[in-house]
Amino acid sequence: MNDRLKILHLEDLPSDVELVSRELKKGGIEYDALVVDNKADYVQALKSFAPDIVLSDHSLPMFDSREALFLLKETGLKIPFVLVTATISEEYAVEIMKDGAYDYVLKDRLQRLPQAVLNAMEKWQMENEKQKYLQEIISNEALLKEAEHLAHFGSWQTDFEKGFSKWSDESYRILGYKPGEIQPSLENFLSTVHPEDFAYVKDTLESSIQTHNSHKLNFRIIDKDGAIKYIRSELVIERNREKQTIRITGFNQDVTEMKLSEDARSRAEKELKTTHERLLFHIENTPLGFIEWDSKMKIRSLSARAEQIFGWSMKEFLEAGMTGEDMVYEEDLFWVTSVFEELVNGNLDRNKVLNRNVKRDGTIIWCEWFNSVMKDPDGKVNTIMSLVQDVTDRKEAEKEILKMNAQLRELTSHLQNIREEERKRIAREIHDELGQQLTGIKMDLAMIRQNTVKPHAISEESISEVMNMVDDAIKTVRKISSELRPSVIDDLGLIAAMNWQCHEFEKRYNIPCSFTSTMNEFPFEKDLVTGIFRIYQESLTNIARHSKASEISATLTVEEKSIMLSIRDNGVGFNPNNMEKKTLGIIGMKERAIMLGGALNIDSEVGKGTKIIVRIPMKN
């Protein structure tokens, strides 16, 4: 297009010609104009003047704008046609725009004419370039077919004047046929439409033909093989000057994959939404609070439960510019910050933390945190999500239980001390009093035997039997006394007592037993001596009852300011984790170790014997 427009102006009133010329010049449009006022001159001007645009009045002698538009179309010139008229109905304006007019301008609003002309020329230029582009594509039929195939895009056309239909190759393929396998017709196309969509497609098609309006529609077809496909279609209607539909063109695109993908995405989004709503419901209705942090420990969001736990609302958190550090009790802040940095640095993906926090009113509470991280595509941590639970009541209960356990251990220790003292007293009385009495009886019997002149055989035999019984009674008294409280403990010390116990065990059960000590006798605390000895004694008793061992070894050493007792056997062994119930003996040994501030561990495996290790810290 040249810089100067060539305007063909169809107008029979010179005054209106002048008004139009004035407005165009005011609008800065440079042009050459040819004015005609009848049909013959108009037709001749279209051929000889070769205009860039037509400006047409509506009412002319024996002539009107609609006919002028159709005459322009018949020449084959594809240039803008703008109606410039005094007055027309809105219905007429819509009709002539449908017929191909670019715009219309009322003569009492000529000030918009320059812009209407510029818009029409810009639109024409764009359509002209588009048409050239399409013509280039269409000129290469092979490229067009390939493009249609790649885009699953087919076209069809029914010409009512010539009475025939044609389909593109891709239209056949969309319907499941080979090109030419089925007669192209509107009826055959409609026969492939899904029964549930048939009425909709048929009514839309008939409406387009009757109203001459183009339509876009979406529907389903059933192809030759019975597969359901989704089609996106556009109908374009062409009509003659008598407003009769002469041709209908359809453009069909197979969007089945797109539709199924959209449906799948829609279902996924729905499921995701449902899952999100459920998650939010559980988050808001669980005793656990939810908090989302950024990598600087600033809060992004928190649940209603978290607001209840700490007494701060989300709005208050944000307005105060608070961070997680503001919620941590001062004494726990250092190590809590260290743990948070481990998460931010990516050293941990998740962790569990128990620490003290401070509520809005200053109350100190115990909270259990379950933290996990989210990372960006580069692997950098950008979000930390936390579930938090107020466990203050639980901690207080645990504290109370620990306090009660400590009191029970103190009571048990006191009772054991009382029992040991009582056993010691009873053992001493049995040994001293009863032993002395039995010894006195034996001595009296011996004197009777010596002082009797010519003792009778029966009397001698009776005296011997009584003396043997007295000897047995003395041995029993000594045995009971040593079992209640071996005097060697108090007389010679812990190491000697344990060595004596080892020999006594070997004599009683005929199981080889060895005891060694790397430490010398030392005036240990009475409670420690009694506790270690009783644990050792009970261990040997359990071995004799259950282990079926053929050899036992025990050692007493000092390691890192602690006394360590190790007792090993080569018996049948057992799995400590699968014990149906712990024996009172084992429970008693462990409690004795705990009361002494130490611990007792059992290492055993089926078929590989058992090892008991007791570690007691020394006070001095």
Secondary structure, 3 states (H helix, E strand, C coil): CCCCEEEEEECCCHHHHHHHHHHHHHCCCCEEEEEECCHHHHHHHHHHCCCCEEEECCEECCEEHHHHHHHHHHHCCCCCEEEEECCCCHHHHHHHHHHCCCEEEEHHHHHHHHHHHHHHHHHHHHHHHHHHHHHHHHHCHHHHHHHHHHHCEEEEEEECCCCEEEECHHHHHHCCCCCCCCCCCHHHHHHCECHHHHHHHHHHHHHHHHHCCCEEEEEEEECCCCCEEEEEEEEEEEECCCCCEEEEEEEEEECHHHHHHHHHHHHHHHHHHHHHHHHHHHHHHCCCEEEEECCCCEEEEECHHHHHHHCCCHHHHHHHCCEHHHHECHHHHHHHHHHHHHHHCCCCCEEEEEEEEECCCCCEEEEEEEEEEEECCCCCEEEEEEEEEECHHHHHHHHHHHHHHHHHHHHHHHHHHHHHHHHHHHHHHHHHHHHHHHHHHHHHHHHHHHHCCCCCHHHHHHHHHHHHHHHHHHHHHHHHHHHHCCHHHHHHCHHHHHHHHHHHHHHHHCCCEEEEECCCCCCCCHHHHHHHHHHHHHHHHHHHHHHCCCCEEEEEEEECCEEEEEEEECCCCCCHHHCCCCCHHHHHHHHHHHHCCCEEEEEECCCCCEEEEEEEECCC
